[in-house]
């Protein structure tokens, strides 16, 4: 928050009066006051000088300490300094670009578990091994791609895949070259080869027609022993409103079709309605997803798809299980497909997919176990493995953060304790003045981590007493704190690095006690407006009586 010039000067004068060495006779207090006075003076020099302020805002304290300031002349204007910084940032981005490969991969393992539900035959018990269901992996697919930035506008994308099903398999590899032609579009050329489809040549173009509308066009030629198979597809998309997109797609080739869809995505939901007319498949599909506003980003979803191939109903859920992992499960019930359970794990840029075919018929038992089984399994794993692991990771990260900041926190604590000692005399005078006018008196104030949840009673509260520093900030019976972390206030320090903190204040105003709890970065103003009104009414009542 940038202070206005008058506010900056007023705050500077107030802190100078508080920390001026000549105001303290004790040698130890005098030394502490001199150190804090110099820090305040250095901060004021930076904040009051536009050039130094611009350097500090961009580069931090390290930028001010550079000898001769190799990056740019110190006396340039803030705009010139920012322009130079942006140029250096672009150069750093280019270097990072050369090192980035952005790998993406998918592993899909298909499981045939129909023997669990479809093996009840008269002679089954007489067959060898008939007492145990036979579960097998009947298909597998692996794909991987990497990006290799050539320049800031050109990128090479190398991808490949391997597939096998019922003992037969194949693979392919492709190379795509993408160039960003302008801020509105890009073009891509693709070359591919494989043992199942033969050589491939394709081209793709993306272009923003307007800020609310874009189009993509893709054409390709597949060479095989049967001849050349051309293909063409184009997509026109438009923003219908802030959260809604409309798509119109036309595809010509081996499977010609026309598709139109509407997608609405908001903070709490995702809705899709699609209609396709084509050869050989025509269908209508509707799906809805609800997003819970919790830290685990839980989502539940359901969809219905019906066409010439039959009808499929799907429902499922997904949830974030760690910082980089999302686990989801979907139950699929269809005619004539039967019942399937699809489990998906997204780990960073890698996707692991496990479609499990349970039965060719729609059996209530298969639907029940497909729904309840994953839920019970997840709850058990979440309680026994995931939660303890995540809790241990958080504690480990916090411990590393505390260790890395230990010396800085110790110094801040020492400065805060010294500032509190230096404030004692000023606070005594402020309290006397406030008492004489029945103004604002801070009775008790604590800052840090409070434990109020009964389920967390085993945790220890980590708070510091900030009664004196807060009273020192009272001016004209008012305490005003801006939207910034309170650990930077005079006399404050961070008692629990990396954890959620609050400020709890017990104060007296016009002879009445009040209490307030404020978040670490929340603005705070006491007394509140309603307390002013209440005090005014009380005074009017007393004056009338």
C-alpha positions in Angstrom: 0.0 0.0 0.0 1.5 3.3 -1.1 1.3 6.0 1.5 0.5 9.5 0.4 3.3 12.0 1.0 1.6 13.7 4.0 0.8 10.3 5.6 4.4 9.2 5.1 5.9 12.3 6.7 3.5 12.0 9.7 4.4 8.4 10.3 8.1 9.1 9.9 7.9 12.0 12.5 6.0 9.8 14.9 8.5 6.9 14.7 11.4 9.3 15.0 10.0 10.8 18.2 9.5 7.2 19.5 12.9 5.8 18.6 15.1 9.0 18.9 18.2 8.0 21.0 18.3 11.2 22.9 14.9 10.4 24.5 16.4 7.4 26.3 19.0 7.5 29.1 19.6 3.8 29.7 22.7 2.8 27.7 21.1 -0.5 26.5 17.8 1.2 25.5 19.8 4.0 23.8 21.7 1.5 21.7 18.5 -0.3 20.6 16.8 3.0 19.9 19.7 4.1 17.7 19.5 0.9 15.6 15.7 1.2 15.1 16.0 4.9 14.4 18.5 4.2 11.7 16.2 1.6 10.2 13.3 4.0 10.1 15.5 6.7 8.5 16.7 4.3 5.8 13.1 3.2 5.1 12.0 6.9 4.8 14.8 7.7 2.4 13.7 4.9 0.1 9.9 5.6 0.3 10.3 9.4 -0.2 12.6 9.1 -3.2 10.6 8.2 -6.4 13.6 6.6 -8.1 14.7 4.6 -5.1 11.1 3.6 -4.4 10.7 2.3 -8.0 13.9 0.3 -7.6 12.8 -1.2 -4.3 9.3 -2.1 -5.6 10.9 -4.0 -8.5 14.1 -5.5 -7.2 13.6 -5.3 -3.4 16.4 -4.5 -0.9 19.0 -6.3 -3.0 18.5 -3.9 -5.8 19.4 -0.9 -3.6 22.6 -2.6 -2.4 24.1 -3.2 -5.8 27.4 -1.3 -6.2 27.0 1.2 -9.1 23.7 -0.5 -9.8 24.9 -2.5 -12.9 21.3 -3.2 -14.1 20.3 0.4 -14.9 21.2 3.9 -13.9 19.8 4.8 -10.5 18.5 8.2 -11.5 16.2 7.0 -14.3 12.5 7.7 -14.0 10.3 5.0 -12.5 8.8 4.3 -16.0 12.3 3.8 -17.5 13.3 1.5 -14.6 10.2 -0.6 -15.0 10.8 -0.8 -18.8 14.3 -2.0 -18.2 13.1 -4.5 -15.7 10.5 -5.9 -18.2 13.3 -6.2 -20.8 15.4 -8.2 -18.3 12.3 -10.3 -17.4 11.8 -11.2 -21.1 15.4 -12.3 -21.3 15.0 -14.5 -18.3 11.7 -15.9 -19.7 13.5 -16.8 -22.9 16.2 -18.6 -21.0 13.6 -20.5 -19.1 11.8 -21.3 -22.3 14.9 -23.0 -23.7 15.0 -25.3 -20.6 11.3 -26.2 -20.6 10.0 -29.4 -22.2 6.5 -29.5 -20.7 6.1 -33.3 -20.7 2.6 -34.8 -20.8 1.6 -38.4 -20.7 -1.3 -40.8 -20.4 -1.3 -44.4 -19.3 -4.6 -46.4 -19.8 -5.0 -49.9 -18.5 -8.3 -51.7 -19.4 -9.4 -54.4 -17.0 -12.0 -57.1 -17.9 -13.7 -58.1 -14.6 -16.9 -59.5 -16.1 -16.2 -62.8 -14.5 -17.0 -61.3 -11.1 -20.7 -61.0 -12.0 -21.3 -63.1 -15.2 -19.9 -66.5 -14.2 -23.0 -68.0 -12.6 -23.5 -71.0 -15.0 -24.6 -74.5 -14.3 -21.4 -76.2 -15.2 -19.1 -73.4 -13.9 -18.3 -75.1 -10.6 -17.1 -78.2 -12.5 -14.5 -76.3 -14.5 -10.9 -76.2 -13.4 -10.3 -73.2 -11.2 -14.1 -72.4 -11.4 -14.1 -71.3 -7.8 -12.2 -68.1 -8.5 -13.2 -65.3 -10.9 -10.9 -64.7 -13.8 -9.8 -61.0 -14.1 -7.5 -59.9 -16.9 -6.0 -56.9 -18.5 -7.3 -56.9 -22.1 -6.0 -53.6 -23.4 -3.3 -51.0 -22.7 -2.5 -47.6 -24.1 0.6 -45.4 -23.4 1.2 -42.0 -24.9 3.8 -39.3 -24.2 4.6 -35.9 -25.6 7.2 -33.2 -25.0 7.6 -29.6 -26.2 10.9 -28.2 -27.3 10.9 -24.4 -27.7 13.0 -23.4 -30.6 12.4 -19.6 -30.4 9.9 -17.4 -28.6 7.5 -18.0 -31.4 8.4 -21.5 -32.7 7.9 -24.8 -30.8 8.5 -28.4 -31.8 6.2 -31.0 -30.3 7.2 -34.7 -30.3 4.6 -37.3 -29.4 4.2 -41.0 -29.6 1.9 -43.8 -28.4 1.7 -47.5 -28.1 -1.5 -49.5 -27.9 -2.4 -53.2 -27.4 -5.7 -55.0 -27.2 -6.4 -58.7 -27.0 -2.9 -59.6 -28.1 -2.7 -57.2 -31.0 -0.9 -53.9 -30.9 0.7 -51.0 -32.7 2.2 -47.6 -32.3 2.9 -44.3 -33.9 5.1 -41.3 -33.6 4.5 -37.7 -34.8 6.3 -34.4 -35.0 4.5 -31.1 -35.0 6.0 -27.6 -35.6 4.0 -24.7 -34.2 4.5 -21.0 -35.0 2.8 -18.2 -33.3 2.1 -15.8 -36.2 0.6 -13.0 -34.2 -1.2 -12.2 -31.0 -4.4 -13.5 -32.7 -3.3 -16.9 -34.0 -0.9 -19.6 -34.7 -0.3 -22.4 -37.3 0.9 -25.9 -37.0 2.3 -28.6 -39.4 2.3 -32.3 -38.3 4.2 -35.3 -39.7 3.5 -38.8 -38.4 4.1 -42.4 -39.1 2.9 -45.7 -37.6 2.5 -49.4 -38.2 -1.3 -49.3 -38.1 -2.3 -46.2 -40.2 0.8 -45.4 -42.2 2.4 -41.9 -42.9 0.4 -38.8 -42.0 0.6 -35.2 -43.0 -1.6 -32.5 -41.4 -2.0 -28.8 -40.9 -3.8 -26.9 -38.2 -4.6 -23.2 -37.9 -6.1 -21.1 -35.0 -7.2 -17.5 -35.3 -9.1 -15.1 -33.2 -11.7 -13.4 -35.4 -12.9 -11.0 -32.7 -12.3 -10.8 -29.0 -15.3 -13.0 -28.5 -15.0 -15.4 -31.4 -12.3 -17.8 -32.7 -12.0 -20.5 -35.4 -9.8 -23.5 -35.9 -9.3 -25.5 -39.1 -7.5 -28.8 -39.5 -6.8 -30.9 -42.5 -4.8 -34.1 -43.0 -3.9 -36.8 -45.4 -3.5 -40.4 -44.1 -1.5 -42.7 -46.4 -2.1 -46.5 -46.2 -2.2 -49.6 -48.3 -5.8 -48.8 -49.2 -4.8 -45.4 -50.6 -5.0 -41.8 -49.4 -7.6 -40.9 -46.9 -8.1 -37.1 -46.6 -9.8 -35.5 -43.7 -11.0 -32.0 -42.8 -12.5 -30.4 -39.7 -13.3 -26.9 -38.6 -14.6 -25.4 -35.3 -16.2 -22.0 -34.8 -16.5 -20.9 -31.2 -18.1 -17.8 -29.7 -18.5 -16.3 -26.2 -22.2 -16.1 -25.6 -21.7 -14.4 -22.3 -19.1 -14.2 -19.6 -19.4 -17.9 -18.6 -20.9 -19.5 -21.7 -19.3 -20.7 -24.9 -21.0 -22.0 -28.1 -19.3 -24.3 -30.5 -20.1 -25.4 -34.0 -18.0 -28.2 -35.5 -18.0 -29.8 -39.0 -15.9 -32.9 -39.8 -15.5 -34.5 -43.2 -13.6 -37.7 -43.9 -13.8 -41.3 -42.6 -16.4 -40.3 -40.0 -18.2 -37.2 -41.3 -20.4 -35.3 -38.8 -21.7 -32.0 -37.7 -21.7 -31.1 -34.0 -23.0 -28.2 -32.0 -22.5 -27.7 -28.3 -23.0 -25.1 -25.5 -20.7 -25.1 -22.5 -21.3 -23.0 -19.4 -18.6 -22.9 -16.8 -19.0 -21.0 -13.6 -17.3 -21.0 -10.2 -19.7 -23.6 -8.8 -20.8 -25.6 -11.9 -20.0 -26.8 -15.4 -22.8 -27.6 -17.9 -22.5 -29.1 -21.4 -25.3 -29.7 -24.0 -24.2 -31.3 -27.3 -25.9 -32.6 -30.4 -24.2 -34.5 -33.2 -25.5 -35.7 -36.6 -23.1 -37.9 -38.5 -22.0 -41.2 -40.0 -22.0 -43.6 -38.4 -22.8 -42.0 -35.0 -25.5 -39.5 -34.2 -26.2 -38.7 -30.6 -27.4 -36.1 -28.0 -25.4 -35.6 -24.8 -26.0 -33.5 -21.6 -23.7 -33.3 -18.6 -23.6 -31.4 -15.4 -20.8 -30.9 -12.8 -21.1 -29.3 -9.4 -18.0 -27.8 -7.8 -17.8 -27.6 -4.0 -16.0 -24.6 -2.6 -13.7 -26.6 -0.4 -9.9 -26.8 -0.2 -10.0 -30.3 -1.8 -11.8 -29.0 -4.9 -14.4 -31.7 -4.7 -16.6 -32.2 -7.8 -19.6 -34.4 -8.5 -20.9 -35.0 -12.0 -23.5 -36.8 -14.1 -24.2 -37.2 -17.8 -26.7 -38.8 -20.2 -25.7 -39.7 -23.8 -28.1 -41.3 -26.2 -27.8 -42.1 -29.9 -27.8 -44.8 -32.6 -25.2 -46.8 -30.5 -27.6 -46.9 -27.5 -27.8 -45.0 -24.2 -25.2 -44.4 -21.6 -25.7 -42.9 -18.1 -22.6 -41.8 -16.1 -22.1 -40.4 -12.6 -19.0 -39.9 -10.5 -16.9 -37.6 -8.4 -13.3 -36.3 -8.2 -11.2 -34.8 -5.5 -7.8 -33.3 -4.9 -5.8 -35.7 -2.7 -2.5 -33.8 -2.6 -0.9 -30.6 -4.0 -0.4 -32.1 -7.5 -2.8 -35.1 -7.6 -6.5 -35.4 -8.4 -8.4 -38.7 -8.0 -11.7 -39.4 -9.7 -14.1 -42.3 -10.2 -17.0 -42.6 -12.7 -19.7 -45.3 -13.0 -20.9 -46.0 -16.5 -24.3 -47.8 -17.1 -25.3 -48.3 -20.7 -27.3 -50.4 -23.2 -25.8 -52.5 -24.7 -22.4 -51.7 -23.1 -23.3 -52.9 -19.6 -21.7 -51.6 -16.4 -18.1 -50.2 -16.1 -16.1 -48.4 -13.4 -13.6 -45.8 -14.6 -10.8 -44.7 -12.2 -8.6 -41.7 -13.1 -5.6 -40.2 -11.4 -4.1 -37.0 -12.5 -0.6 -36.4 -11.2 0.9 -33.1 -12.4 0.9 -33.5 -16.2 0.5 -37.3 -16.1 -2.8 -39.1 -16.4 -3.4 -42.7 -15.3 -6.7 -44.2 -16.5 -8.2 -47.5 -15.4 -11.5 -48.5 -17.1 -12.8 -51.7 -15.5 -15.6 -53.5 -17.4 -17.8 -55.2 -14.7 -20.6 -56.8 -16.7 -22.2 -56.9 -20.2 -25.7 -56.6 -18.6 -27.2 -54.1 -16.3 -27.1 -55.9 -12.9 -28.1 -54.1 -9.7 -25.3 -55.9 -7.8 -22.7 -54.6 -10.3 -24.1 -51.0 -10.0 -24.1 -51.2 -6.2 -20.5 -52.4 -5.9 -19.2 -50.0 -8.6 -20.8 -47.2 -6.6 -20.1 -48.2 -3.0 -16.8 -50.0 -3.4 -14.7 -47.1 -4.6 -16.3 -44.8 -2.0 -15.5 -47.1 0.9 -12.0 -47.7 -0.4 -11.3 -44.0 -0.8 -12.5 -43.2 2.7 -10.3 -45.8 4.2 -7.2 -44.8 2.2 -7.9 -41.1 2.8 -8.1 -41.6 6.6 -5.3 -44.1 6.9 -2.8 -42.9 4.3 -3.6 -39.6 2.5 -4.4 -37.4 5.5 -1.4 -38.5 7.6 0.9 -38.1 4.5 -0.4 -34.6 3.7 -0.2 -33.6 7.3 3.4 -34.8 7.5 4.2 -33.0 4.3 2.8 -29.7 5.6 4.8 -30.0 8.8 7.9 -30.8 6.9 7.4 -27.8 4.6 6.7 -25.5 7.5 9.8 -26.8 9.3 12.0 -26.1 6.3 10.5 -22.6 6.0 11.1 -22.0 9.7 14.7 -23.1 9.3 15.4 -21.0 6.3 13.9 -17.9 8.0 15.2 -18.6 11.5 17.9 -16.0 11.5 15.6 -13.3 10.1 12.8 -14.2 12.5 15.2 -14.1 15.4 16.4 -10.6 14.3 12.8 -9.4 13.9 11.9 -10.7 17.3 14.8 -8.9 18.9 13.9 -5.7 17.1 10.2 -6.1 18.2 11.2 -6.6 21.8 13.5 -3.6 21.7 10.7 -1.5 20.1 8.3 -2.5 22.9 10.7 -1.4 25.6 11.2 1.9 23.8 7.4 2.4 23.6 6.7 2.1 27.3 7.0 5.8 28.1 5.0 6.9 25.0 2.3 4.3 25.8 2.0 5.6 29.4 1.3 9.1 28.1 -1.2 7.9 25.5 -3.1 5.8 28.1 -3.2 8.9 30.5 -4.6 11.0 27.7 -7.1 8.4 26.6 -8.3 7.8 30.2 -8.9 11.5 30.7 -11.3 11.7 27.7 -12.7 8.2 28.2 -11.2 7.2 24.9 -9.7 4.1 23.4 -7.6 1.9 25.8 -6.2 -1.4 24.7 -6.6 -3.8 27.7 -5.1 -6.9 26.0 -4.0 -7.8 22.5 -2.6 -11.1 21.1 -1.3 -11.9 17.7 -0.6 -15.3 16.1 -2.3 -18.7 15.8 -5.3 -19.3 18.0 -6.8 -22.8 18.5 -10.5 -22.6 18.8 -11.6 -25.9 17.1 -12.2 -28.7 19.7 -10.8 -31.3 17.2 -7.5 -29.4 17.3 -7.1 -29.1 21.1 -3.8 -31.1 20.9 -2.3 -28.2 19.0 -0.6 -25.4 20.9 -1.6 -21.8 20.4 1.3 -19.7 19.2 0.6 -16.0 20.1 2.6 -13.0 21.3 1.4 -10.1 23.5 1.0 -7.0 21.4 -0.9 -4.8 23.8 1.8 -2.1 24.0 2.5 -1.8 20.3 -1.2 -1.5 19.5 -1.8 1.1 22.2 1.2 3.0 20.7 -0.7 3.2 17.4 -3.8 4.7 18.9 -4.3 8.3 17.9 -7.2 10.6 18.8 -9.1 7.6 20.3 -8.8 5.6 17.0 -6.8 2.6 15.9 -6.6 2.1 12.1 -4.7 -0.8 10.5 -4.6 -1.2 6.7 -4.9 -4.4 4.6 -1.5 -5.8 5.1 0.2 -8.5 7.2 0.4 -7.3 10.8 3.7 -8.9 11.4 5.4 -5.8 9.9 3.9 -3.4 12.4 6.3 -1.8 15.0 6.7 -4.1 17.9 5.3 -7.1 16.0 6.9 -10.2 14.5 5.8 -13.5 13.1 5.4 -16.1 15.9 4.3 -19.0 13.6 5.8 -18.8 10.1 3.6 -20.2 7.3 0.6 -20.7 9.5 -2.7 -18.7 9.6 -2.6 -15.8 12.0 -5.1 -13.5 13.6 -5.2 -10.4 15.9 -7.4 -10.6 19.0 -8.0 -7.3 20.8 -9.8 -6.6 24.1 -10.3 -2.8 24.5 -12.3 -0.2 26.4 -14.1 2.7 24.7 -16.2 5.2 26.6 -16.0 2.9 29.6 -17.5 -0.1 27.8 -15.4 -3.2 27.1 -15.3 -4.7 23.6 -13.6 -7.6 21.8 -12.6 -8.0 18.1 -10.9 -10.7 16.1 -9.2 -9.7 12.8 -7.5 -11.8 10.2 -3.8 -11.2 9.5 -4.3 -9.2 6.3 -7.7 -7.7 7.1 -8.1 -4.0 7.6 -9.1 -3.1 11.2 -10.7 0.1 12.5 -11.7 0.5 16.2 -13.8 1.6 17.7 -16.5 0.6 15.2 -19.1 3.0 13.9 -21.8 1.4 15.9 -19.8 1.8 19.1 -19.5 5.5 18.3 -23.2 5.7 17.9 -23.8 3.8 21.2 -21.4 6.0 23.1 -23.1 9.2 21.6 -26.5 8.0 22.7 -25.2 7.2 26.2 -23.7 10.7 26.5 -26.9 12.3 25.3 -29.0 10.3 27.8 -26.7 11.4 30.7 -26.7 15.0 29.6 -30.6 15.0 29.5 -30.9 13.4 32.9 
